[in-house]
Amino acid sequence: MAKFNFTTAEIEMLHQTIGQNVKKYRTLKGLTQLDLSYEMGYKSVSLVSACEPFTNGKHFNVEHLYKISRILNIPIAFLFLP
């Protein structure tokens, strides 16, 4: 039996927080969604534009977060802060 019981709402809030932080730090660095997408190795904004607002449950994975933190030159932990 699991020791912790994480709710769907709790996990969704985490994904929303991460998306909001990506947008915040991206805009502070003066990058567009397209700029960030290109730097991550994508040819369109579809990933970033869906994950920042957590559209239809779309969220960044660990690889995405690693790339974003390196591109934005911030500690990855900053993306998790409320």
C-alpha positions in Angstrom: 0.0 0.0 0.0 1.3 3.4 -0.9 2.4 5.6 2.0 1.3 8.8 0.2 -1.9 9.5 -1.6 -1.3 12.3 -4.2 -4.5 13.8 -5.6 -4.9 14.6 -9.3 -5.6 18.2 -8.3 -2.2 18.4 -6.5 -0.3 17.0 -9.5 -2.2 19.3 -11.9 -1.3 22.3 -9.7 2.4 21.3 -9.9 2.2 21.2 -13.7 0.5 24.6 -13.8 3.1 26.1 -11.5 5.9 24.8 -13.7 4.2 26.1 -16.8 3.7 29.6 -15.2 7.4 29.6 -14.1 8.6 28.7 -17.6 6.6 31.5 -19.0 7.8 34.0 -16.3 11.5 33.2 -16.8 11.2 32.9 -20.6 9.7 36.4 -20.8 12.3 37.8 -18.4 15.0 36.6 -20.7 13.2 38.2 -23.7 12.4 34.9 -25.5 9.3 34.1 -27.4 7.7 30.7 -27.2 9.1 30.1 -30.7 12.6 31.1 -29.6 12.5 28.7 -26.7 11.1 25.9 -28.9 13.9 26.4 -31.4 16.6 26.3 -28.6 15.0 23.1 -27.3 15.3 21.5 -30.8 11.7 21.8 -31.9 10.5 23.4 -35.2 7.2 24.8 -33.8 5.7 26.3 -30.7 3.2 23.5 -30.2 4.9 22.0 -27.2 5.7 25.2 -25.3 2.3 26.8 -26.2 0.5 23.8 -24.8 2.6 23.1 -21.8 2.9 26.6 -20.4 -0.9 26.9 -19.7 -1.2 23.1 -19.1 -3.6 22.8 -22.0 -5.5 19.5 -22.2 -3.1 18.1 -19.5 0.0 18.7 -21.7 3.0 19.2 -19.5 6.8 19.4 -19.7 8.8 16.2 -18.9 12.1 16.1 -17.1 14.2 16.3 -20.3 12.2 19.5 -21.3 12.8 21.0 -17.8 16.5 20.3 -18.0 16.8 21.9 -21.4 14.7 24.9 -20.4 16.7 25.5 -17.2 20.0 25.4 -19.3 18.6 27.7 -22.0 17.2 30.2 -19.5 20.4 29.8 -17.3 18.4 29.2 -14.1 18.5 26.4 -11.6 15.9 23.7 -12.5 14.5 24.1 -9.0 13.3 27.6 -9.8 10.7 26.0 -12.1 9.0 24.2 -9.2 8.7 27.2 -6.8 5.2 28.5 -6.2 
